[in-house]
Amino acid sequence: MNNIADYVKILMLQYEALYQDLSNIELVYESKRLRDRLIINSLKNKKIYFHLICMTQVTKNTKSTKKSEELDELLKVIGS
């Protein structure tokens, strides 16, 4: 439990150092930017995961390849 408390303290100090002087508008912009970055990274990780599944299977699972193609399309739409 002590590790979690230390982690929370580090996050609080990091927030204060990075964002305490920003206006509300800038905070909203930064939160949207970080959210978009998180979504893009999540999609990329899922795409890699589905490609690995396809590579490890002798016969490709059409559901996995279809999901991978859908993630490719989402990445194109987001513009990574």
Buried (B, 14 or more C-beta within 10 A) or exposed (E): EEEEEEEEEEEEEEEEEEEEEEEEEEEEEEEEEEEEEEBBEEBEEBBEBBBEBBEEEEEEEEEBBEBBEBBBEBBEEEEE
